[in-house]
């Protein structure tokens, strides 16, 4: 099993301060809000969700300069938010302002 790619248009609800891992790599935790209309079983459905986001390395440094409320298109993959946890986060590998 290999596929785990997500593209999500969302607003940055909040973000923490840029931090550094024990290895000195920049890391950023943030929250995303998404709202859209999707087709499910042939009918339109209004959907909304909140999702945790994580960025590491150069992407974290760039996202640290984005103000909460900004519209983003995020691309990345889903994984556990914390190594031993069960909650899911979008690990962002690239983004663009919308």
Backbone as ProteinMPNN parsed JSONL, in Angstrom:
{"seq_chain_A": "XXXXXXXXXXXXXXXXXXXXXXXXXXXXXXXXXXXXXXXXXXXXXXXXXXXXXXXXXXXXXXXXXXXXXXXXXXXXXXXXXXXXXXXXXXXXXXXXXX", "coords_chain_A": {"N_chain_A": [[0.844, -1.172, 0.0], [0.671, 2.15, -0.956], [-0.364, 4.745, -1.651], [-0.927, 7.916, -0.314], [-1.701, 10.752, -0.41], [-2.569, 14.094, -0.097], [-4.435, 16.929, -1.022], [-5.486, 19.973, 0.067], [-7.646, 22.68, 0.331], [-7.714, 25.322, 2.509], [-8.172, 27.411, 5.437], [-5.756, 28.937, 7.493], [-6.211, 28.499, 10.752], [-4.934, 28.84, 13.225], [-1.579, 29.067, 14.542], [1.369, 27.706, 15.997], [4.363, 28.944, 17.604], [7.401, 28.878, 15.746], [9.359, 26.031, 16.207], [12.126, 23.934, 17.183], [13.36, 20.716, 16.431], [14.981, 18.146, 18.445], [17.158, 17.556, 16.849], [17.646, 19.931, 15.652], [16.052, 20.728, 13.529], [13.705, 22.825, 11.905], [10.29, 23.105, 12.96], [6.726, 23.248, 12.748], [3.574, 23.576, 14.198], [0.138, 23.706, 13.414], [-3.3, 24.755, 12.867], [-5.959, 23.948, 10.695], [-8.831, 25.087, 8.883], [-11.459, 23.867, 6.95], [-13.874, 24.248, 4.381], [-16.306, 23.222, 2.075], [-18.179, 22.234, -0.878], [-19.104, 19.03, -1.689], [-19.506, 16.113, -3.769], [-21.448, 13.403, -2.984], [-22.583, 10.171, -3.227], [-23.975, 10.947, -5.485], [-25.196, 13.339, -4.789], [-25.071, 16.791, -3.769], [-23.125, 17.866, -1.035], [-22.546, 19.779, 1.784], [-19.559, 20.324, 3.398], [-17.458, 20.517, 6.282], [-14.519, 20.863, 8.204], [-12.018, 20.604, 10.773], [-8.542, 20.458, 10.969], [-5.475, 19.249, 12.155], [-2.238, 20.475, 11.399], [1.126, 19.9, 10.339], [4.398, 20.978, 9.742], [7.689, 20.55, 8.545], [11.142, 21.45, 8.451], [12.282, 23.496, 5.683], [9.704, 24.195, 4.75], [8.287, 24.589, 7.104], [9.558, 26.886, 8.089], [8.753, 28.767, 6.132], [5.924, 28.664, 6.392], [5.68, 29.675, 8.948], [5.687, 32.369, 8.62], [3.203, 32.978, 7.667], [0.125, 34.511, 8.154], [-2.447, 33.849, 10.565], [-5.708, 33.043, 9.349], [-5.179, 33.247, 6.69], [-5.719, 32.021, 3.37], [-4.959, 28.874, 2.099], [-3.498, 26.432, -0.099], [-2.75, 23.295, 0.59], [-0.43, 20.628, 0.329], [0.318, 17.293, 0.997], [0.667, 14.586, 3.287], [-1.216, 12.211, 5.258], [-0.753, 11.383, 8.643], [-0.078, 10.06, 11.933], [-0.527, 12.461, 14.497], [1.098, 12.647, 16.721], [3.817, 10.567, 17.576], [3.087, 8.389, 19.246], [0.38, 8.674, 19.396], [-3.185, 8.675, 18.468], [-4.563, 10.476, 16.959], [-4.954, 12.224, 13.832], [-2.934, 14.087, 11.524], [-2.325, 16.538, 8.974], [0.543, 16.365, 7.263], [2.398, 18.716, 5.931], [3.986, 19.134, 2.888], [4.26, 20.958, 0.883], [2.973, 24.206, 0.018], [0.717, 26.774, -1.063], [-0.244, 30.19, -1.161], [-3.584, 31.252, -1.431]], "CA_chain_A": [[0.0, 0.0, 0.0], [1.554, 3.302, -1.095], [-0.994, 6.054, -1.846], [-1.293, 8.735, 0.836], [-1.449, 12.105, -0.885], [-3.718, 14.946, 0.182], [-4.432, 18.344, -1.373], [-6.593, 20.555, 0.808], [-7.785, 24.134, 0.403], [-8.147, 25.604, 3.883], [-7.682, 28.633, 6.084], [-4.97, 28.691, 8.693], [-6.953, 29.004, 11.909], [-3.947, 29.279, 14.214], [-0.287, 28.381, 14.425], [2.254, 27.879, 17.137], [5.64, 29.541, 17.247], [8.355, 27.956, 15.138], [10.183, 25.338, 17.188], [13.18, 23.129, 16.577], [13.463, 19.361, 16.959], [16.28, 17.934, 19.095], [18.205, 17.542, 15.821], [17.809, 21.286, 15.129], [15.234, 20.926, 12.328], [12.529, 23.646, 12.195], [8.994, 22.418, 12.947], [5.617, 24.15, 13.031], [2.254, 22.986, 14.383], [-0.902, 24.675, 13.101], [-4.657, 24.235, 12.708], [-6.586, 24.334, 9.443], [-10.289, 24.997, 8.737], [-11.849, 23.607, 5.558], [-15.298, 24.218, 4.046], [-16.531, 23.079, 0.64], [-19.298, 21.411, -1.308], [-18.606, 17.805, -2.316], [-20.525, 15.209, -4.287], [-21.444, 12.102, -2.319], [-23.74, 9.371, -3.657], [-24.692, 11.69, -6.515], [-25.826, 14.554, -4.27], [-24.169, 17.775, -3.177], [-23.065, 17.858, 0.428], [-21.698, 20.815, 2.37], [-18.684, 19.713, 4.393], [-16.552, 21.392, 7.021], [-13.72, 20.124, 9.182], [-10.809, 21.201, 11.308], [-7.495, 19.456, 10.866], [-4.148, 19.653, 12.606], [-1.199, 20.465, 10.37], [2.515, 19.882, 10.79], [5.389, 21.213, 8.69], [9.057, 20.33, 9.002], [12.192, 21.951, 7.564], [12.06, 24.784, 5.016], [8.266, 24.505, 4.671], [7.924, 25.13, 8.422], [10.043, 28.277, 8.148], [7.9, 29.597, 5.277], [4.583, 28.744, 6.974], [5.748, 30.481, 10.168], [5.441, 33.752, 8.23], [1.829, 33.125, 7.174], [-0.771, 34.975, 9.22], [-3.719, 33.137, 10.733], [-6.771, 33.569, 8.497], [-4.774, 33.161, 5.29], [-6.202, 30.881, 2.592], [-3.832, 28.066, 1.62], [-3.652, 25.111, -0.716], [-1.715, 22.469, 1.213], [-0.217, 19.287, -0.211], [1.127, 16.494, 1.9], [0.183, 13.239, 3.578], [-1.792, 12.033, 6.581], [-0.035, 10.509, 9.569], [-0.374, 10.377, 13.324], [-0.044, 13.772, 14.922], [2.216, 12.342, 17.617], [4.309, 9.22, 17.311], [2.367, 7.373, 20.011], [-1.036, 9.04, 19.48], [-4.118, 8.111, 17.491], [-5.134, 11.544, 16.143], [-4.325, 12.376, 12.518], [-2.567, 15.44, 11.104], [-1.823, 16.709, 7.609], [1.962, 16.711, 7.235], [2.458, 19.531, 4.722], [5.258, 19.161, 2.169], [4.282, 22.187, 0.071], [1.742, 24.995, 0.127], [0.681, 28.061, -1.773], [-1.293, 31.099, -0.718], [-4.689, 31.336, -2.394]], "C_chain_A": [[0.895, 1.242, 0.0], [0.847, 4.653, -1.098], [-1.385, 6.704, -0.525], [-0.923, 10.167, 0.481], [-2.715, 12.922, -0.697], [-3.446, 16.35, -0.345], [-5.667, 18.935, -0.726], [-6.529, 22.065, 0.728], [-8.375, 24.451, 1.769], [-7.658, 26.972, 4.314], [-6.862, 28.233, 7.298], [-5.713, 29.328, 9.866], [-5.995, 29.572, 12.948], [-2.641, 28.553, 13.947], [0.514, 28.649, 15.683], [3.489, 28.654, 16.683], [6.526, 28.466, 16.622], [9.203, 27.343, 16.248], [11.241, 24.533, 16.447], [13.221, 21.766, 17.243], [14.799, 19.216, 17.684], [17.445, 17.895, 18.104], [18.414, 18.919, 15.186], [17.001, 21.586, 13.882], [14.011, 21.772, 12.692], [11.245, 22.824, 12.077], [7.909, 23.41, 13.344], [4.333, 23.338, 13.132], [1.224, 24.069, 14.103], [-2.231, 23.964, 12.939], [-5.246, 24.801, 11.427], [-8.099, 24.191, 9.547], [-10.595, 24.816, 7.258], [-13.366, 23.625, 5.444], [-15.416, 24.107, 2.536], [-17.829, 22.335, 0.391], [-18.717, 20.24, -2.076], [-19.787, 16.998, -2.84], [-20.354, 13.869, -3.591], [-22.729, 11.378, -2.698], [-24.62, 10.151, -4.623], [-25.351, 12.972, -6.05], [-24.766, 15.487, -3.693], [-24.259, 17.715, -1.658], [-22.106, 18.943, 0.876], [-20.861, 20.157, 3.465], [-17.806, 20.778, 5.048], [-15.774, 20.519, 7.993], [-12.555, 20.994, 9.637], [-9.765, 20.099, 11.314], [-6.184, 20.038, 11.377], [-3.183, 19.565, 11.431], [0.177, 20.509, 11.017], [3.394, 20.143, 9.579], [6.774, 21.099, 9.305], [10.015, 20.948, 7.989], [11.85, 23.286, 6.941], [10.591, 25.171, 4.909], [7.792, 25.101, 5.994], [8.353, 26.584, 8.534], [9.156, 29.205, 7.331], [6.514, 29.761, 5.882], [4.563, 29.583, 8.246], [5.497, 31.954, 9.868], [4.045, 34.01, 7.71], [0.917, 33.488, 8.34], [-1.993, 34.081, 9.348], [-4.82, 33.838, 9.94], [-6.44, 33.472, 7.021], [-5.331, 31.898, 4.643], [-5.002, 30.181, 1.953], [-4.309, 26.885, 0.8], [-2.463, 24.304, -0.216], [-1.646, 21.11, 0.535], [0.693, 18.535, 0.733], [0.536, 15.116, 2.081], [-0.377, 13.201, 4.995], [-0.952, 11.059, 7.391], [-0.467, 10.869, 10.984], [0.209, 11.737, 13.677], [1.168, 13.617, 15.827], [2.577, 10.879, 17.421], [3.498, 8.133, 18.015], [0.866, 7.646, 20.101], [-1.893, 8.339, 18.444], [-4.761, 9.193, 16.625], [-4.293, 11.737, 14.882], [-4.02, 13.84, 12.248], [-2.151, 15.406, 9.636], [-0.381, 17.178, 7.714], [2.203, 17.406, 5.892], [3.872, 19.55, 4.156], [5.404, 20.395, 1.289], [2.949, 22.901, 0.245], [1.858, 26.212, -0.773], [-0.445, 28.889, -1.187], [-2.339, 31.203, -1.81], [-5.181, 32.761, -2.524]], "O_chain_A": [[1.773, 1.376, 0.852], [1.404, 5.627, -0.593], [-2.093, 6.104, 0.285], [0.044, 10.721, 1.004], [-3.802, 12.498, -1.089], [-2.363, 16.898, -0.142], [-6.777, 18.451, -0.945], [-5.496, 22.668, 1.017], [-9.416, 23.91, 2.142], [-6.842, 27.603, 3.642], [-7.221, 27.314, 8.035], [-5.825, 30.551, 9.951], [-6.221, 30.656, 13.485], [-2.6, 27.557, 13.224], [0.357, 29.679, 16.34], [3.627, 28.977, 15.503], [6.402, 27.284, 16.943], [9.704, 28.052, 17.121], [11.236, 24.47, 15.217], [13.129, 21.661, 18.466], [15.665, 20.081, 17.55], [18.586, 18.17, 18.474], [19.249, 19.074, 14.294], [17.238, 22.605, 13.232], [13.34, 21.48, 13.682], [11.127, 21.959, 11.208], [8.133, 24.297, 14.167], [4.036, 22.515, 12.265], [1.405, 25.219, 14.503], [-2.292, 22.736, 12.881], [-5.061, 25.976, 11.109], [-8.596, 23.286, 10.217], [-10.054, 25.53, 6.413], [-14.065, 23.087, 6.302], [-14.719, 24.804, 1.798], [-18.489, 21.869, 1.32], [-17.93, 20.426, -3.004], [-20.923, 17.183, -2.405], [-19.275, 13.276, -3.6], [-23.827, 11.904, -2.513], [-25.846, 10.039, -4.595], [-26.01, 13.639, -6.848], [-23.724, 15.054, -3.202], [-25.334, 17.535, -1.085], [-20.975, 19.014, 0.396], [-21.405, 19.506, 4.357], [-17.465, 21.794, 4.441], [-16.307, 19.553, 8.538], [-12.172, 21.966, 8.986], [-10.066, 18.947, 11.625], [-5.833, 21.177, 11.067], [-3.303, 18.686, 10.578], [0.364, 21.077, 12.094], [3.158, 19.587, 8.506], [6.996, 21.503, 10.446], [9.723, 20.964, 6.793], [11.207, 24.123, 7.574], [10.262, 26.356, 4.971], [6.978, 26.024, 5.998], [7.594, 27.421, 9.022], [8.837, 30.308, 7.776], [5.973, 30.867, 5.894], [3.525, 30.149, 8.589], [5.131, 32.711, 10.767], [3.722, 35.14, 7.346], [0.943, 32.839, 9.385], [-2.521, 33.606, 8.342], [-4.862, 35.066, 9.867], [-7.329, 33.602, 6.18], [-5.408, 30.843, 5.274], [-4.145, 30.822, 1.345], [-5.422, 26.398, 0.998], [-1.315, 24.593, -0.555], [-2.672, 20.515, 0.206], [1.701, 19.059, 1.208], [-0.027, 14.542, 1.149], [-0.053, 14.049, 5.826], [-0.498, 10.036, 6.878], [-1.145, 11.874, 11.196], [1.289, 12.11, 13.219], [2.142, 14.361, 15.714], [1.711, 10.054, 17.13], [3.251, 7.073, 17.44], [0.151, 6.932, 20.803], [-1.412, 7.527, 17.654], [-5.44, 8.868, 15.651], [-3.095, 11.456, 14.863], [-4.752, 14.727, 12.687], [-1.689, 14.384, 9.127], [-0.118, 18.276, 8.205], [2.21, 16.76, 4.844], [4.827, 19.926, 4.836], [6.516, 20.827, 0.984], [1.934, 22.287, 0.574], [2.947, 26.615, -1.182], [-1.473, 28.355, -0.769], [-2.002, 31.24, -2.993], [-6.108, 33.027, -3.29]]}, "name": "protein", "num_of_chains": 1, "seq": "XXXXXXXXXXXXXXXXXXXXXXXXXXXXXXXXXXXXXXXXXXXXXXXXXXXXXXXXXXXXXXXXXXXXXXXXXXXXXXXXXXXXXXXXXXXXXXXXXX"}
